[in-house]
Amino acid sequence: MQSLSNVKLKIALKEYLASLNVTPYMLGKWVTGVSPQTIFAVTNGTRKPSLDVLEAIINALRSKGHPATPADIIKYEAQAPEQDIDH
């Protein structure tokens, strides 16, 4: 059986916000139920968000007229599969 490539997930919130001309500070003000520190950490890539945090971010952006979806924020790249080495 052929091995499928591995997937690496990346949170691209910083890039998405930049494309909307929205700062992390603005987003931190819009999101309810999540601390601004958490928003900054997710935006800067120092923390991976929970699904609840992603949901809050998306809902906050949508409430301000930005048609955000998970696909806008979560990116993935396929990596070469690890090769089995028989000895």
Backbone torsions as a table, in degrees:
resi	resn	phi	psi	omega
1	MET	NA	134.0	-179.3
2	GLN	-77.2	137.7	-179.7
3	SER	-81.2	135.2	175.8
4	LEU	-81.8	156.8	179.3
5	SER	-71.0	151.1	175.6
6	ASN	-75.8	158.6	179.9
7	VAL	-118.4	134.1	174.8
8	LYS	-112.5	121.5	179.0
9	LEU	-89.4	144.1	178.9
10	LYS	-135.3	135.2	173.5
11	ILE	-86.9	116.3	-176.2
12	ALA	-107.9	36.9	-177.3
13	LEU	-63.9	-41.5	-179.0
14	LYS	-58.4	-46.4	-180.0
15	GLU	-65.6	-41.4	-179.5
16	TYR	-65.2	-44.7	178.4
17	LEU	-60.5	-41.4	178.8
18	ALA	-60.1	-38.2	180.0
19	SER	-66.9	-21.7	179.1
20	LEU	-97.7	-2.9	-172.7
21	ASN	59.1	40.2	177.3
22	VAL	-113.3	131.2	178.8
23	THR	-90.3	157.4	174.1
24	PRO	-57.9	-33.5	177.6
25	TYR	-61.4	-46.4	178.3
26	MET	-60.6	-47.5	-179.7
27	LEU	-60.7	-40.8	178.1
28	GLY	-59.5	-31.8	176.8
29	LYS	-75.3	-32.6	-176.3
30	TRP	-79.0	-35.3	-173.9
31	VAL	-75.8	129.6	176.5
32	THR	-104.1	144.8	177.4
33	GLY	83.2	3.0	178.1
34	VAL	-133.6	133.6	-177.6
35	SER	-69.3	148.6	175.5
36	PRO	-57.7	-33.4	178.5
37	GLN	-61.9	-39.4	177.4
38	THR	-65.4	-42.3	178.6
39	ILE	-60.5	-45.0	179.0
40	PHE	-62.7	-42.1	-178.9
41	ALA	-64.9	-41.4	178.1
42	VAL	-66.4	-43.9	-179.8
43	THR	-62.0	-40.3	-178.3
44	ASN	-83.0	-5.6	177.3
45	GLY	82.6	12.3	179.1
46	THR	-90.5	-5.7	177.7
47	ARG	-145.4	136.8	174.9
48	LYS	-89.4	133.6	-175.8
49	PRO	-79.8	150.6	170.8
50	SER	-77.5	169.6	176.6
51	LEU	-63.5	-35.3	178.2
52	ASP	-63.2	-40.7	178.9
53	VAL	-68.0	-43.2	177.1
54	LEU	-59.9	-42.6	178.7
55	GLU	-60.9	-44.6	179.2
56	ALA	-63.2	-40.7	178.6
57	ILE	-63.2	-48.7	-178.7
58	ILE	-62.6	-44.7	180.0
59	ASN	-64.0	-38.5	177.8
60	ALA	-64.3	-44.3	178.8
61	LEU	-63.1	-42.8	179.9
62	ARG	-65.1	-34.9	179.8
63	SER	-66.5	-20.8	178.6
64	LYS	-99.6	11.3	174.4
65	GLY	92.1	6.9	178.5
66	HIS	-96.4	122.0	-175.6
67	PRO	-77.2	60.8	-175.9
68	ALA	-72.3	144.2	174.0
69	THR	-134.7	163.8	175.8
70	PRO	-55.3	-34.8	-179.0
71	ALA	-65.7	-22.0	176.5
72	ASP	-73.4	-27.3	-172.3
73	ILE	-105.6	-33.5	-178.9
74	ILE	-103.5	119.9	177.6
75	LYS	-114.3	156.7	176.4
76	TYR	-140.8	154.3	175.7
77	GLU	-133.5	137.6	177.4
78	ALA	-79.3	139.1	177.4
79	GLN	-116.3	155.2	179.1
80	ALA	-60.4	138.1	178.7
81	PRO	-66.7	149.4	176.4
82	GLU	-70.1	136.5	-178.5
83	GLN	-88.6	134.5	172.6
84	ASP	-79.2	130.0	179.1
85	ILE	-109.9	116.0	178.0
86	ASP	-88.7	131.5	178.1
87	HIS	-104.7	NA	NA
